[in-house]
Every structure is written in C-alpha cells, then in structure tokens.
Amino acid sequence: MTRSTTRTASRPAKGMQWLHWAALATLGLGLIVSGGVSAQENTIKSHGYSFYGDLSYPADYTHFSYVNPDAPKGGEISVAMLGTFDSMNPYSRKGRGGALSTMMYESLLGEGINVPAPADVYAEYYCLLCESLEYDEGKNYVIFYMRPEARFSDGTPVTAHDVAFSQQLILEQGLRSYADAVSKRIQNIEVIDDHTIRYDFTPGISRRSLIEVVGGMSVWSKKWYEETGARLDESRLETSPGSGAYMIEEIDVNRRIVYKRNPDYWGADLPFNKGRNNFDSIRVEYFGDDGAAFEAFKAGEYTFRAETSSRQWASAYDFPKVDQGQVLKKELPNGSPPTPTGIVFNLGREVLQDKRVREAVALGFNFEWTNESLQFGLFRQRASFNQGTPLQAEGVPQGAELAFLESLGDLVPPEMLTQEARMPHTSGADRLLDRRNLRQAMRLLDDAGWAVGADGKRRNANGEPLRLVFLMNASGSATLTAVVENFMSNLEAMGIEAVTERVDASQFTARQRDRDYDLVYDQYIPFLSTGGGLQQFYGSEAAEFSVFNPAGLASPLVDEIIEASQRMETKEETDTTLIALDRALRHEFFMVPMWYNDVHWVAYYDQYEHPETIPAYGLGYFDFWWYDAEGADALKAAGALR
C-alpha cells in the first residue's frame, strides 16, 4: 500500500531520473563556449558508463535482453491517478505536476518510463542522445558525442547548446536543494561544437555520481524557452517540446492526461529503444479517491492497475470480469529492494528531537495486528533501508564493517559497535494495544519529561501538552487511513494529543514541501550503490529544505559515511560502507518502518502482453509491455470495455 493507486506513475520523473535529479544537487557548473579539446592520455571511449567500467551490454548490442524485439506497436494503456494536478511542469515547487510529465524529455544517457533502462542491471547507463562518451581513467572530465539525428518533437535538432542551456537553467531556476550546491562539483562545461560537449569536474572530490548525473540530466529546448520566456520555476500547463518517444495529446485539468507516441520519433530504431515504447497512447485518468478509481477500473474506464491496497487485492477482485477471464490478476516477481516507506518524524519539531519520544511514539504502531486485521497478512515488516539485499546490516558489526566504523572515531556512538542493528519492535497480533509496548512507551515519555496529569494528558514542565499532528492526503487509500487512525488511538492511550489532519491533494503537496507536519507517511530510497543522490536524501547539507528528506535528517555520522562511500575504489569497500550506512540510518531512527511487498500486484484487461521474464529493477508496463489487438477486439465485442 502506498499513497496512491499507481504510486510509480505519480512520481514526477522518468523511472530513476529523480535520483539523477537529486544527485545533480551536488553538482556545480560554469559555462564556457569554445572550440577544441586538448589531447588526453589513458582515455576510455564507450557506448555507455558504469563507475567500475563493467557494462553488461556490448557496443554492438541489438536490444536489451528482457524486451520482446518484435513487440507490435499500437493500442493504448490507461491507468488511474488519485488527487489533482494544475501544472505540467514538475520541476517547480509551485503547483502540482501532472503524472508522467517528464517522460517527453530525454538525456544523454537514457532512461525508461518510470523504470531504469536497461532494467535488468544496476548502475549501468547507455547512450541515447549521445552515441558515445569519452573520459579519462581518473574521471576528471567527460566528453559526450551526440547523435546528429536527434530531434525535438517540433523538428528542431537537439544540440550541445541545449544540453548546456538545460544545466544552466537548473542553476538559475532549479529547486533550492539543487541550486545551493551546484558550485561544488563541475568546474566548467565546454560546448565544443553543435554535437560535442565536455564537462570538467572539480579537482579533489569524489568521482562518484558525476558522469552518470550529467549524462542523466533532462535536455530541454533552448529555442523554446528563449522564445516563450517560460521559466523552470513556474507552474504552467504549456510544455516545451521534448525529444522523447511520447508527446502530449490532451490535457483536461484534474481529469485526464493523454500522451501519444510521436510517429516521427527520431530514436525509434535505436537498439536502446528496440522492443520499447510500444503503445500508441498512454492515458492517465484522475479520481478523487481510491474507491471511485477502483469502481472505474471494474467498469472499464481504464485498463491497468498496479494494486497497492492489500484489502482490495485480497477481497475486491471477485467481480464477474475476473471470473470470466476478461481481467487478469497476477503476482509478478519484483527484484528491487523495497522502497523504505513508513511514518516519518519531522526532526525540525523540538519535541521530536528527543529520541526517547520518537521511540515511544513508534511503540504505538502494531505491525502484527495491522497486518492480520487490516491487510490480510499479505505484507512483511521492513527493518532495513536495503531490505533483503546483501547491503542490509545484520547483527553486531564485524570484520571490515567494524574496522570501518572504528576508523570514524567519536562520530560513532559506542553502542553501535556492540549492539545488533536496530530491528523493529514486535507486538501481539491479538489486540491493537500491546500492553507490554504501552508500558515501555510510558516509561520513555516519563523519562523524557512528559508527565501524565490528572486528566490523563502528558505535559512538560511548562504545562504544554504533548501534541502531534499526522498529515494525510485525503485521496489516499481507505486502508492507510484505517492504519493511521488505529496508530493514533494508541498514541492517545499514552496520553499524547494525537491529531490526524486530512487535506486535499494540493494542500498535502504544499505542506509536504514546507514540512508542515509532525508525522507523515512518506518514503526515502534504498541504495545498492553510492552516489551524490545519497546526500540529498540523507545528508545534512540540504536537510533544512530538501524535498527528498521529509524528516530533515542531519547527522554528521551519516554525512561522513556517505562521503567515505564515495571515496572507495573497489566495490567490496563501497559495499562495506553502505552496510554501515544502513546501520547508521536505522540507529538515527527518523522513521517507523512499516511494511513491504516482495511481488508486484497487477490487474489488467486481457489486452496486454509482457516478457516472460520481468527484469529485476522494473515492472515496466509503460515501457516494454505491448498491446494485443485480438484480445482488445474480443473485450470490446463482449462489452467489457467502454
């Protein structure tokens, strides 16, 4: 269960592109337009990039291994989105961006639609707008050689000038968490000619997340921005032309967005795109709540549902279309580490800066009762930010991890060296209020100076009540609402004034950005490799205002581990630091871990096909599934679809 019916579609970015966006915050740039490149020794020229130089696909690859290269083109896939939108510019703090509103824009190193591309390997990046890249062994610079045939949807060429302009636009008008840090990583950008661009990186810094980040930045049309006077930091429905496979066909604010495949897409025949971008159109239908969205799915108003509600998955798919085989219900493998979702503490609130208070509040969440009573026993409890991967911290630190932590000196609390990695508390499944946990929570609150008065309410020495506000999106699922309400009732049993505030989608977005809450159901990212994005999600530098760090976590220990991870030369050394990072994040305790699902739940009308093997890092229903025209005709003949 997540915050909306199709949570991946609600992300205002292409697959992993937000991680590149976030990492860009640690980059800086100065523009130089000139000609000529000095000769370099020990250079590497390649069709793609990975930090360790190990690419799974050779230069002459014909397509990614998991796609169907002969997949037919055609048809439509349609999904639901909850809430509202009033902008098609997701790069601004103003307005609420429409679903998939970045997918028209490509980068030098390509991405998929809401999935990485390729989706079967991790931290490998392949040329899209570029045909090759060149860098030295020390990764002090990178040169991208662009494809001359690349075109925006208005027919104008995509050039190095557009790339440089896009980087400068981020510098001048990007989100604050990016713009405040852009002077640190890139020494300059050199536009060599119309199709060649060079980045020089600042000496003496980690070479992690430099080449892939500049290569992963969306490229916008310089011509369009200059002619229209549009800004990146404004809310608007008008969009600049993109170079991607899809373009906007229809916008009906708060009701519908339709993207159509560009029949003149310049990159349709590239190996990078073979077997991908198969639908003629992608339609997003907006609904006020999940109940209305589910009824619309049953009626055939949209055709694909990535289910996130355990209640609905367990009990609601018993309608006739499922029984008749017109709607397929499947569990498909998911090889990605689960997204670290949970109840996030706003560490900017003075009351929540006391770890004892956070620990007491956490004891109000009863996973076992919640899972059995509200979620049909379908979820597992998450402990780690890298759950189920080799980078999950286990037990007491030993060997290389222990040696690394000891090298950090006084930054590491002594108990981290001798105690097991923090695990979620356990509760009884037979009743919501676990009395053992309640007694422990009461002791913690007493110790923290929040005494119980004659009225049963907790107050500090100044007589101020212990009041916590949980911010919720009114368009979220009924199950999440029930989970939060039961959690808050347990807090009230502790003597806490627990208030749930349900607001509409636009207010929720605004208050999220302003961090106007005590508690919120939100998420961070797992990490199977290091990179600049870790600073944006977990680092102190932008903690005060980063939209990616809902807790406002600012820990010198976490900062140092992230920095150390980016200095490591081998994968083994890097992995050691990332295990330590997981341990440290769990020790900081800024989130109550909740649940995860290790499979994809999907339901769809029987007019789609997918590869036999789903790649580890993406379900990819927008990206590499395809349309079955015969199946669609049969559904329409039977009256199953509107």
N, C-alpha and C positions, 0 to 999 in steps of 0.2 A: 504494500500500500504506500503510495506517495501522495504528493499534494494535489495531483490532478489525474484525470483518467489516462492521459497519454503524456506522462511527465517528460519523456525524452523529446517529444515534439514541442513542448513548451519552452525548452531551453532556447534562448535567442542566439543560437550559434550552430555551426555545422559540426556535428559529432564532437570530436575532441578540440575543435577550434577555440573554445573558451579557455582551454588550458594554455594554448599558444597565446591567446589574448592576455591571459593573466601573466604569463611569463614575460610578455612584452613590457610589462610594467617595470621590470628590472633593467630595461634597455634604454640607452640614450642615443641621440643621433645629432649630427651636424651635417648639413648637405653641402656637397662640393660637386659642381657640374664641370667636368673637364674631359680630356681625352688622354688615352694612353694608359698602359699598365706596365709597371716595372717587372722585369723578369724575376721569377721566384724559383728557388730550388726546392726539391722534395715536395712537389705539389701532387695532389690527388685530384683526378678528374673523373666524375662518376655520373651515373644516371639517377642517383639517389644518395641518401645520407643516413648513417647511424653513428652515434658517438664512437663506437668501437670498430666501425668500418665493416661490420659483418652484415651484408644485405642478403636476404633470402632469395630475392628475385634477380636474375642476371640482366645484363643490359639488353639482351635480345628477348626478354620475356614477352609473351604474346597476350597474356591476360592473367589476372590473379587466380590462384588455384581453386578457390571456392566458388567462383561465379560460373554461371552457365553461359559460355561464349556465344551460344546460338539462341539465347533467350529472345523470344519475339518482342517487338516493340508495339505498344498500344495500350488502350484502355485507361482506366482511372483507378486510383486507390484513394479512399477517403477515410478520415479519422475525426475524432471528436477532441475538442479543447474546452476546458472549463474556464469561466470568467469572461473577461472583456479584453479588448485592445483598442488603442486610439492612435497608434503610430506604427509605421513600418520601418522605423529607424531604431534598432535595438542597441545601438552604440551610445545612446544618450541616457542620462539619469532621468530625463523628462519623459513623461508618457509611459505607456505600457506597450511594449513591442509585440507585433503580431507573430504568430507561430511560424517557424522556418524562415524568418525574414532575412537571414543571412545567406541562404543557400544559393542565391544568384551569383555570389561573389567567389572567385577562385583565388588561389595563392600560387606562388612559385612551386612550392612543394604541396601536392594535392591532398585534399581531404574528401571524405564521403559525406553523405547526407545523414547527419546525426550518428555517424559511425566513423572510425578511422578508415582510411584506405591506404594500404590493404588492412583488412580487419582480422587477418589470421596471424599477424606478427605484432610485436610490441616495440614501439620506439624506432620504427623504420619509416623513412619518408622518401617518396619517389617524385620525380619531376612531373609537373603538369604544365604550368605556364612556362616553366623553363624546360629546355631539352637536355641540359647538363649543368653541373656546377663544379667549381674548382676551388680547392682550399689547400693550405699548407698543412704539414703534419702537426704543427703546433696550434692549428685552428686560430691563427691570428687574423685571418681575413677569409672571405668567401667571395667568389665571383659567380653570378648566375648568368648563363647564356640563354636568353629567352627564345621562345618559338615565334618566328616572324608571322606565322599564320594565325596567331591568337587574336580574337576579335571580341569586343563588347557586343551586346545584343543590338546596338544601333548601327553596327557595321564598322565602327572605328577601331583601329588597331590598339592592342594592349602593348604598351611600351615601358621601357625602364623609367621614363618620366612619370608614368602613372604610379609605378611602384614607389619611387622616391616621394611623390606627392602624397601618397597614402600614409607613408611613415610620418611625414611632416604634419599631416592632418591629425594624427594621433597625438603628436607632441603638443600641438596648439589647442586642440579641441577635445581630446580624449578624456575619459574618466580620470578623476583626480589621482586615483591609485595607480594609474599608468603614468600620467604626465609628471607627477612629482619625482619619479625615479628615472626618467629617460636619459638623463645626462651621464649615467654611470657605466654603460656597457658598450656603446658604439662610439668609436672615435669620429668616424665620418662615413658618409655614403657618397660614392663617386659614380655618377652616370657616365659611362664610358662612351656609349653610343645608344641608338634607339632601342637596342635589344640586349644590352650588356650593362650590368650594374654590379658594383663592388661595395662590400661592407668591410671596414676595418674596425677591429674590436680593441677596446681599451687594454693596454698592457697591464699585466699583473693581476688579472681577475680570472676567475674560473671560466673555462671554455664550455661549460655545460649550458645547454639551452640557449645557445647563441645562433648557430647556423639554422637549426630547425625552427627557431622562433621567427627570425627574419624571413625565412622561407615560408613560414606558415601564416604570414600576415595577409588578410584580405586585401585585394587590389581594387581600387575604385577609379572611376574615370575622372582624371584631372579636368578634361574639357567640360564635362557636365557640371562639376562643382564650380568652376570658374564662370561658366555662362549663366548658371542659375543663382549663384550667390548662396546656395544652401550651406548649412553648417552641420558638422557631425554631432554637435551637442544640442540639437533642437529636435523637438517632437514633430514629425511630419509623416504624411501618408505617401507623398511623392518619393519615388526611389530613383537612384541613379542606375544607369544600365550596368548590368553585370556581364561577366564573360562565361558564366556557368551554363549548365545544360537546361536550366529552368528559368523562366521569366514570369512575371505576374500577369495573370489574365483578368482576375476580378478581385475587387476588394469591396466588401459590404461590412462596414464597421460594426463590430460586436456580433456579427452573424456568420461571416464566411470569408475565407481567402482561398483563391484558386490559383495554382501555379501550372503553367503549361510548358511542355518540353519545347525548347527552341528548335524549329525544323532546320534552322541554318547553323546550329551549334558547331563551332569551329573544331572542337575536340572529340567529336562523336566516334571517330575511328581509331583513336589512340589506344594502345594496349592498356593504358591506365583505366580507360573507360569501357573496355570490352565487357559485355555482359552486365553492364550497369546502366542506370538512368533509363529504365525500361518502360516506365509509364508515360503515356501521353500527357496525363494531368495528375496533379496531387491536390486534393480538396480538403480543407480544414473547416469543419463546422463547429461553431461556438455554442455552448449551452451554459445556462445559469447555474446548474448543479449536476451532480453525477446521476441522480435519479432520472432527470429528464434526458440526459445523454444516453443512459442505458436503454430507456424505452425507445429512443430514436434509433438505436442500433437494432433492436428487435424488429422495428418497423421497416428497416432497410434504408434509412435516411443517410447512413454512412456504412462502410463495409468492412472496416478493420478495427479491431480493438485490442490494444495491449493492456490486458487487465492487471490492475494493481490492488483491487479490493478482494481480500480473502473471503469475505462474506458472499460477494457476488460469484466468485469463482466456485465456491463450494455449493451454493444453493440456488443461484439465479439462472443458470444455463439449462433450464428444463423446459424451455418453450418449444413449440412444435417444429420450428425451423432447424433446431439442433437434432431433434428426434428423427426428422426426415432427411438429415444429411445435407441440408442446404447451408447451414452454418457449421463450420468445423471448430472444434475446441481442442487445442493442443498444448502440451507442455514440451518446450524445445530447450535444448541444452544452453547453458549460459556459462561461458568460461571466464568471464570478467570477475574480478573481486567485487563484492557488493559495495554499492555507494554507502559511505558512512552517514546514515541518517539517524536522527534522534532528537531528543529535547535539548536544545542549545541554551546555555546560560549566557545572558548578556553580562560579560565581566566588567562592563562600564558602570554597572549599578553597584553602589557601595556595599549593599547588603550581600550581594553575590560574590564579592571579592574574598569572603571568608569561606575557605574550602569546607569547613565543617557544616556550614549552611547548605552548600551545594550537595554534600554527601547526604545530609538529612533529607533534602528535597528528593534526591534520586531514590531514596528508600521508599518513597511513595509510589513508585512505578512497579507494578507487579506484572512482570512479563508472563509468568506461567499462567496466572489467572486470565490475563488479557488474551493470550494465545489460545487457550482452551475455550474460553467463554465467548469471545468476540471474533476470533479469527480461525476457528475450526481446526486449531492445531496445525496449521499449514506453514508456519514460519519457524525459523530458528533464531536464537538470540545472538546478536552480534557482540563481540568483545573487542575486536581489533579494527584498526583503520585499514589493515590489509588482510581481512578475514579470509582464512582458508588458503593463503599463499605461503611460500617459503619465507616471506618477509614479515610474517606475523611473529611478534615477540612471544616467547614461551618461557614459563618458569623463571628461575633465577638466572641473571646474566652469567654467561660462561665464556671461556675461550676468547676469541677475537672480539666479541661484543663487550665482554667485561674489560678487556685491555683498553678498548677504545673509550669506554665510559670513564675508566680511571684516568685516562690521559686528559680528560676535561677538567679535572681538579674539583674545586669547590662549587662549580656550577651544578654538579650532580648531587642531589640530596643523598645522604648516606643510605637511606632505606631503599633507594633504587638499586643499589649494588647488592643488597642482601635479601630483598623480598621478591616474590614472584611478580610477574607482570600483572597489572591490575585486571581483575575479572569482574564482570557484573555480579551484583548480589543475587542470591536466589530467594525465591518466595514460594509460599504454598499456593497450589492451584485451586484449593477447595474454597477459598474465600478471598474477596478483593483485598481486605485489610489484613495483612500479615502482622500479627501482634508482636512477634519477635522483632521484625524490622521497625515497627512503630516504636517500641521501647528504645531501640538503638537510636532512632531518629530523634526522639525526645531528649535523650542524653546529649546528643550532639548539639542540639539547639540550646539546651541549658548551658552547656559549656561555652557556647558562642555568645552568651549574654542575652538570649531571648527567653525571658522567663514567662511562665504561664500565670496570667492574672485570675482573679476570682470569676471572671466571665469566660474563662477557657481560652482567651486570646493571648497570643505571645506579643510582648512588647520589650523594647530595650530599656536601658537605664533612663532615657529621656521620656519614656512613656509613648514612644512612637510604635505603631503596630507593625508587625512583620507582614507586609502586603506584597503579593507577587501577581503580576498580570501576564497571562498567557495569550499571545496574539495569534488569532486563527483566521484563515481565509474562509469566508462564508460559503464559497463554492467548492470547498474540499469535500471529501467523501464522508458519508454518514458514519462509517466505521472509525475513521480517525477522530471524528467529533466525540463518539462514544468513548474511545480510549482516553482522550484528553479529559473529558468530564469525570471519568472514574478516577483518573490520576489526581485531578484537582480535589475530588472529595476526600482522598486520602491525606492530602496536604491540610485540608480543613480539620481533619481529625487530629492533626499535630498542633492545632492552634494557629495555623497560618491563615491569613485572609487571602484566599485564593480566588482570583477573578479571571474569568475567561472572556476575552473581547473578540467577538466575531465581526469582521468588517468586510466590505465588498472587495473585489479583486484589485481595483485600482488603489484603494486606501491601503490594502495589505502591502502592495508593492512599494508604495511611498513610505510606509512605516518601516518596512524591511530595510530600505535604503538608508533611512535616517536612524536605524537601530532603536526604534521607539517601542521597546518591549522589555520585559524581564525574561520571559521564556518564549521560545518559538520552536515549532517543528521545522527543522532545516537540515542541511547537509553540507559535507565537506567532500574531499576527493580521496580515493585510495591512491597509492603511489607504488608502481612497480619499477620505477627508475627515478633518478633525481632530476632536478631542473629548476629554472627560475620560477616556475609556477608555484613551487612549494612556499616561496616567500610570501606570495600574495594570499595564499590560503591560510598559512600557519605562522608566518613571520611577523615580527614586531614593526617593521618599517612602515607598513600601511595599515596597521591594526586599528587605528583610530577611525578609519573611514572606508576601508576596503569592503566592497560589496560581496567579496568572496569569503570573508572571515566574519560570519554572523556573531560569533562570541566576542570578537575583539581580542582574541588571544595575543598576548605579548609576553613571550618567555625568552629570556637570554639563553637558557639551556637549549630550547628548540631552535633558536636562531643559530647557535654555534653548531649544532648537529647538522642543520641544513647546509650551512657554509662548508662544513667538513665533507659532507657527502659530495659536494661539487668539486672538491679538490682531489678526490681519489682517482687513481689512474686505472685501476682494474675493476672489473665487475664484482669480484669477490669482496674487495674492500668497500665498494659502494654499497653492496647488499648489507654488509655488516652495519654500516651507519644507518641504513634505512630501517633495519630491525630495531636499532637503538632509538630511532625517531618514533617508531610506533610505540615503544615502551614509554618514551618521554611524554608523548601526547596523551596516552592513557593515564599517566601519572598526574598530568596537569588537570585533568578531569574538568573539561569545559562542556561536556556533552553527556547526557544519559543515553547510552547505546540502546537501541530498541530491537529491531528485527531485520531479517533479510530473507530473501528467497533465492535459491540457487538454480532456478529454472525460469525461463520466460513463459508467462501465461498469455496465450493469444487466442482470440476467437475471430473468425473472419468468414465472409461469404465465400462459398466454394467456387471462386473465380480467380484464385491466385495460386501460383506455384513458387516453391523456394528450392534452393540447392539441397541435395541430400545431406550434406554436411554443413551445419551452421558454424561459421568461424567463431573463434573463442571470444573475440572482442566486439561483437556487434550482431544484433539480430537482423538489422539491415532491410526491413520491409520496404522502406522508401528507396533504398539504394540498389539492391540486387535481386529482389523478388521480381516476378513478372506476371503478366495478365494472361489468363486462359480464356480466350474468346468463346470457345464452345461451352465452357462452364457458365460463363456470363449469359450466353443466349438461353441456356436451359433455365437459369434462375429467373430471367425476365419472362420467359414463356410460362413459368409456373406462378408468376405474380409475386415472387419473393422479394424483388427489389423495386423500389419506386423509380 
